[in-house]
Structures are given as structure tokens and as C-alpha cells.
Amino acid sequence: MKRPFNRLWSWLCVACLSFCLAACGEDDEEDFPSYITDFMLVSTDAKGYITTVTLDNGSTYHVEAQKKMTDYPDTTLRCRANYVLEEGRLTLYGVGKVFAPKPVPASTFVLVQNGVPYYGEEYIPRDLMKVVSMWKSGGYINMHLGLMTTGNGVHQYAFCEDSPGHYSLVHLRPYADAESYTEQIYMSMPIPEGVEELTFSVYTYDGIYTRSFDN
């Protein structure tokens, strides 16, 4: 006589669980819209509030009414943002500045250690990274990288022009940092004017990763 009751109880538990999961799913859809996460250019006013954003497809949207503030007044920044685009209106939900300086010639690099400068391309630091993805958009070479770290010290980066049309990542790991877990890193290198074809390289644990791009 116990078996029918057990089966009924099991069925009720499954039904209740299914109902709860369905209810939670409905709440999630209402509370959390479907974000788009992508790179963009962000312009700010004199107080650092974001006024406009420009997507890599060239579309520009005014967002000054949303009062998203940065630490960078009166400038245009390369950022990675979460946003929703509905009926021609772009709503920002999170904005983070992306490392995006212009590349510099390898011949101009100077490595300073303990106050001593070292000149020459052989001193350019090439500490290893992981490459998750790399692509071109909006006049930039974008990259999603993985940094092995324990969070000790500040890693230094730069973009280097090794030779005409060939660029690479410079990476200096602090002595205090060890390789424990992977931190997600996003960067964008502006493509120099007049460059039609280029390659970009990152020194990785599996060797030198190189991608070619047409501009």
C-alpha cells in the first residue's frame, strides 16, 4: 500500500519543482533583460557623464539622460559595455574602460628596472598570455585574453609595431605575481591610418599566436 503513495508524492514533488523553475524563469526574464556585450566608443561631458556612445558599426546614440558617470571628463574612451537596444534607444547597464593606446615602434621602447633603463628590442618584455579570441571591428584589433595571476602587483601592457604592418602585445609581469587562476582581459589596438594589411602577435604558452587582418 505504500508504493502508490510514494509514486504520488514523487509526482507531486516533480510538479512543484517544475512550477517553481518556470516561475523563476519568468521572473528572470522580467528583471534581467537580454544584454548585448560589446566594444564601443564613449564620449563624456565636462563632469565625466556619458553623453553619447558609438557602436563599431558606426551607429551613434545619445544616452546623457541615463547619468552614467566615468572618471574621464571631456574625452572619448574605448569601452566594453552591457546594453539593450530597443526601438532605436540604447540603454546602458554597465561600462568599463578598455586598454586601447596607439602602438609605438619597437625601437622606442625602454625597459626600466630598479631605476636602470635598458634600450633595445631584445629587452621588450613578452610575458605569456592566453588568447581566447581576436577580431577586427570599428577600426580596432580587439582581443579577449586570459591572464594567469594571483592578483599580486600591476601588470604592464603596450602595443608594439615590430616592423611595418606587424604588431604585437608587450606584457610585463610583476615579480610578486604567480600563475594561479585566469583573469579575463579585454584590449583594443587602434589600427594606424593608412595600414591596409596587418598581423598581430601574442606570446602564449603554446608559442606565438598570430592573426592576419585586412583593413
C-alpha positions in Angstrom: 0.0 0.0 0.0 3.0 2.3 0.4 4.1 2.2 -3.2 1.2 4.2 -4.8 1.6 6.8 -2.1 5.3 7.1 -2.8 4.7 7.4 -6.5 2.1 10.1 -5.9 4.4 12.0 -3.6 7.3 11.8 -6.1 5.0 13.1 -8.9 3.8 16.0 -6.7 7.4 16.9 -5.9 8.4 16.9 -9.5 5.3 19.0 -10.4 6.1 21.6 -7.7 9.7 21.8 -8.7 8.8 22.3 -12.4 6.3 25.0 -11.4 9.0 26.8 -9.2 11.5 26.6 -12.0 9.1 28.0 -14.5 8.1 30.8 -12.1 11.7 31.7 -11.5 12.4 31.7 -15.3 9.6 34.2 -15.8 10.9 36.5 -13.1 14.4 36.3 -14.5 13.1 37.4 -17.9 11.3 40.3 -16.4 14.1 41.5 -14.1 17.1 40.8 -16.3 16.8 41.9 -20.0 18.9 40.3 -22.7 22.1 42.3 -22.7 24.4 42.8 -25.6 28.0 42.9 -24.5 30.4 44.6 -27.0 33.0 47.3 -27.6 32.1 50.9 -28.3 33.4 54.5 -28.2 32.0 56.5 -25.3 32.0 60.3 -25.2 31.8 62.2 -21.9 31.0 65.8 -20.8 32.9 68.2 -18.5 31.8 66.3 -15.4 32.6 62.8 -16.8 29.0 61.8 -17.6 28.5 59.8 -20.7 26.6 61.7 -23.4 26.9 59.6 -26.5 28.1 56.1 -27.5 29.1 54.9 -30.9 29.0 51.3 -31.8 31.6 49.7 -34.1 29.0 49.6 -36.9 29.0 53.4 -36.8 25.7 53.9 -35.1 25.6 56.7 -32.5 23.1 57.0 -29.6 22.5 59.8 -27.1 22.4 58.5 -23.5 23.0 61.6 -21.4 19.7 61.2 -19.6 20.9 57.9 -18.1 23.6 59.8 -16.0 26.3 57.1 -16.3 29.5 58.7 -14.8 33.1 57.9 -15.5 36.4 59.3 -14.2 37.3 60.8 -17.6 35.7 64.2 -18.4 35.6 65.7 -21.8 37.1 62.7 -23.7 36.3 59.8 -25.9 37.1 56.3 -24.5 37.2 52.8 -25.9 34.9 50.8 -23.6 33.3 47.4 -23.2 29.7 47.7 -22.2 26.5 45.9 -21.4 23.5 47.4 -23.1 20.0 46.8 -24.5 19.0 48.2 -27.9 15.2 48.5 -28.4 13.3 50.6 -30.9 16.2 52.8 -31.7 17.0 53.5 -28.0 20.2 52.2 -26.4 20.2 51.7 -22.6 23.5 51.2 -20.8 23.7 48.8 -17.9 27.5 48.6 -17.3 30.5 50.3 -18.9 34.2 49.5 -18.4 37.2 51.3 -19.9 39.3 49.1 -22.2 43.1 49.3 -22.7 43.4 50.9 -26.1 46.6 53.0 -26.6 48.2 53.6 -30.0 51.0 51.2 -31.0 54.6 52.6 -30.7 57.7 51.5 -32.7 59.7 48.7 -31.1 62.8 50.8 -31.5 61.5 53.4 -29.0 60.8 51.0 -26.1 62.8 51.5 -22.9 62.6 48.9 -20.1 63.3 50.4 -16.7 64.2 48.0 -13.9 65.3 49.2 -10.4 65.9 52.6 -11.9 68.1 51.3 -14.7 67.0 51.9 -18.3 67.5 49.1 -20.9 67.4 50.1 -24.5 66.9 47.7 -27.4 64.2 45.5 -28.8 65.7 42.5 -27.0 64.6 43.9 -23.7 60.9 44.2 -24.7 59.0 42.0 -22.2 56.9 39.2 -23.7 55.4 37.5 -20.6 52.9 34.9 -21.6 49.1 35.2 -22.1 46.3 33.1 -23.3 44.3 34.1 -26.4 40.6 33.5 -26.2 39.6 35.4 -29.3 40.8 38.2 -31.6 38.8 40.1 -34.2 38.7 43.5 -36.1 35.9 46.0 -35.8 35.4 49.7 -35.7 39.0 50.5 -36.7 40.4 48.4 -33.9 42.0 45.0 -33.4 40.1 43.6 -30.4 41.3 40.8 -28.2 39.9 38.7 -25.4 42.9 37.4 -23.4 43.5 35.2 -20.4 46.0 36.3 -17.7 47.4 33.8 -15.3 47.7 35.6 -12.0 47.3 35.6 -8.2 46.3 39.3 -8.2 49.7 40.5 -6.8 51.1 43.6 -8.4 50.3 45.5 -11.5 50.8 44.0 -15.0 52.0 46.4 -17.6 51.0 46.3 -21.3 51.6 48.1 -24.6 51.1 47.6 -28.3 54.3 47.4 -30.3 55.0 47.9 -34.0 57.7 45.4 -34.6 58.0 46.1 -38.3 55.8 47.8 -41.0 52.4 46.1 -40.8 53.3 43.8 -37.9 52.2 44.5 -34.4 52.4 42.6 -31.1 51.5 42.7 -27.4 54.0 43.8 -24.8 53.4 42.3 -21.4 55.5 42.8 -18.2 54.5 40.6 -15.3 55.4 41.9 -11.7 57.8 39.7 -9.8 55.4 39.3 -6.9 52.7 37.7 -9.1 52.4 34.0 -9.7 50.2 31.9 -12.0 47.2 30.7 -10.1 43.9 31.5 -11.8 42.9 33.0 -15.1 41.6 36.6 -15.2 39.7 37.8 -18.3 41.4 40.7 -20.1 40.0 42.8 -22.9 42.0 45.2 -25.2 41.7 47.1 -28.4 44.6 48.4 -30.6 43.7 51.3 -32.9 44.6 50.4 -36.4 47.0 53.1 -37.7 45.9 55.2 -40.6 47.0 54.1 -44.0 47.5 50.4 -42.9 45.8 48.1 -45.4 47.0 44.8 -44.1 48.5 43.8 -40.8 49.3 40.9 -38.5 49.1 40.9 -34.7 51.0 38.5 -32.4 50.7 37.5 -28.8 53.3 35.3 -26.9 51.3 32.4 -25.4 52.0 29.2 -23.5 51.7 27.3 -26.8 54.0 29.6 -28.8 53.5 32.8 -30.7 49.8 33.3 -31.8 49.5 35.4 -34.9 46.4 36.6 -36.8 46.3 38.5 -40.1 43.7 41.2 -40.9 42.7 43.2 -44.0 41.7 46.8 -43.2 
